[in-house]
Amino acid sequence: MNEDIAQSVQKLAILFPPFLIAVIFHEFAHGLMAKKWGDNTAETMGRLTLNPIPHIDMIGTLLLPGIMLATGAPFLFGWAKPVPINPSRFKKYRPGLFWVAFAGPLMNFFIAFVSACILVNVDRIFSSSDFYSEPARTMLYYSIILNFALGLFNLIPLPPLDGSKMVESVLSYGATKKYEMISQYSFFILIGLIFTGVIRIIFIPIEFMTQTVIGIAALIFQVGV
């Protein structure tokens, strides 16, 4: 029993930090980009910060991921509190809406690249026999997969995911109102995609992007993978 607890704690220590970084940096990127387009709502509400506490959602950031880790779920799903955005304050509404929405996934893709760069240099940071080298590899590899997964998932054009805001940035006012009506069905659509296995299609580009970014990082730092 003690061994099981120790393994669970070890798994939590390796997998939860990359998850927390992924969801918090994702929301921070939205707030930062919104500020650049003229909306400082996130900043005035204390959400333009990398301090995890203001971003933590009890269910999406702690409870649900904790249950999934404890039950050995094959993937980790969760979210942070959405950063408050007021598009009416944007200097230019349409491009502002697009780039603020896209900022979250872009941040996740950037973190995946940085994780890959650190991963290929693990042996330079730790010796191959070092106690921390293998956990570090696992954490960094998981960080790459998780960030690509979070970024791609949020690009799905279902309200209120980021992809829907990017679509709305090119729609007329009337079309946007009709499009937003999908939001009342979004949860059920996502559940359907998950239980039918259709959502697994997303794993194909995730695997490809993971191997590609590791290969690119290896070439940049001239190391073998």
N, C-alpha and C positions, 0 to 999 in steps of 0.2 A: 504493500500500500504506500509506504514511504517512497519507494522507488517510482511509483506512478506519479506521486505528487511532485517529486523532484524533476521528472521528465516534463510534466505540465508547466512547471515554473520555468524550466530551461526553454521550452518552446515559446512561452509567453515573452521571455526576455529577448529572444531572437527575432520573433515575428511582429510583436506589437510596436516597437519603435519605428520601423519603416512604415507601418500602416499609419501611425500617428503623424509622422512627418509628411506623408503623402497627402492626407486629408487637410492638414492645417496649412501647408504651403499652397495647396490648391485654393483654399478660401482666401488666404493672404494675397495671392496673385490677383484674384478678382477685385479685392479692395484697392490694391495698389494701382491697377490699371484704371479703375473707376476714378481715382483721384487724378490721374494724368489726363482724363477726359473731362475733368471739372466737377466731379461729384465726391465730396469729402465726407459723405454720410458715415462710412465705415470708420474713418479716423475720429470723427466727433463722438462716435459711440464706443470708442476704445477697442475696435475690432481690427484696426490696421496694425497688427502686432503678430510676432511669431511666438509669443507666450501662449502655450497651449490651453491654459485655463479658460480664457474667454471664448474659445472656439469649441470646447468640449460639449457634445450633446450626450446626455446620460444614456440614452438608448443607442444611438447610432455610433458613438465613439467608444463607449465602454461596455454596455450590457450585451448588445448583439455580437460584437467581435469577440468578447470574452466567452460567450456561450459557444460560438463557433470553434474557437480555439480549444475549449475544454472538451467538446464533443468530437474533436478530430475531423471537422469539416474539411473537404478537399480544397476549399477556397475561403477567402476572408472577405466579408462584405460589411460596409459601414459608411458613415459620413460624419462630417463636423457640422456645426451650426452654420447655415448659410450667412455669408457676410451681407449686411443690409446695403442695397444699391438703389439709388433713385435716378433712373435714366433721364428724367425730365431736366436734370441738372447738367447733362452732357453738353459739351460745346457743340458737337454735331451728333444728333441722335442715332442715326443708322450706323455709321462707322464705330461710334462709341459702344453701342449695344453689341455689335459683332466682336470687337476686340476685348471688351470686358468679359464676355462669355467665353471667348477662345483662350483667354489668359490662364484659366484654371488648367485645362488640358495641356497647354503649352508648358506650364510649370512642371506638370507631372512628367512630360517627355524630357524636360531638361534634367530633372532629378534622376530619371532612369539613365541618362547619358553620364551624369556625374558618378552615379553608382557603378556603372560599367567601368569607368576610368579607374576608380578606386579598386574594384574587384580584380582587374588584371595586374594591379600593383600590390596585391596582398602579400606576396612573397617578399617584396621589397620592404614592406612595412613590418611584417612579422617573419620570423624564420619558419620554414615549412613544418618544423616540429613544435612550434610555439602552441601553447594551450589555446590561444585566442584565434589562430589562423582559420581553423575550420568553421567555428561559429561566425566569424567575420565574413567568410565566403558565402555561407548560407544566408546571412542577413542581407548582404549586398545583392546576391542573386535574386532573393525574394523581393528586394526593393525595386529592382528592374522590372520584374514581372508585374508587381502590384501597381507601380506607377503607370506602366503601359496599359494595364487593365482599367485603372481608374480613369485615365485620360480618354481611352477609346469608349468606355462605357458612357461617359458624360457627353460624348459627341453624338450619341443616339438622339435623333430628332424627336424626342417625346417630351412634352412639357412636364415638369419644369427643368429638365436636364439642359445643360449648356448648349447642346446641339440645337434645341428648339429656339433658343434666343438668337442663335446665329441665323437660323432660317427666318425668324421674325424680322431680322434686320433688313431683309430684302422684300418683305411683304407690305402690301398696302394696309391701312388701318382696318378696313373691313375684313380683309383676308386674315389679318392677325387675330381679330376677335373670334373668327370661326375656327382658326387653328388652335387657339387657346382652349376651346371647348373640349379638345381631346384630353386635356389634363384630368378630367374627372374619370377617364378610363385608363390613364397611364399606368396606375398601380396594377390593375388587372391584366393589362397587356404585358407588362414586365413579368408578372407571375406566370402568365401563359408561356412567354418565351423561355423562362427558366425551366418549367416543368415539362415542356415539350422537347427540351434540349436544343431548341433553335439558337438560344443564347450562346451555345458552345461554339458557334461560328466565329465568335470574337476571339477564341483561343488560337485560331489559325494565324491571324496577323500578330497576336501577342508573342507567340513562339518565334515567328519570323523576325519581328522587330527586336526581340531579346537577343537572339543569336547574331543578328546583324550589328547591333550596337556594341556587343562584346567584341565582335570581330574588328569593328572600326577602332575601338579603344585599344585593342591589342596592336593594331597597325600604328596608331599614333605613338604609343609608348614602346613599340618594338619588342613586344614580349610574346611568348607562346601561350596559347590557351589550352 
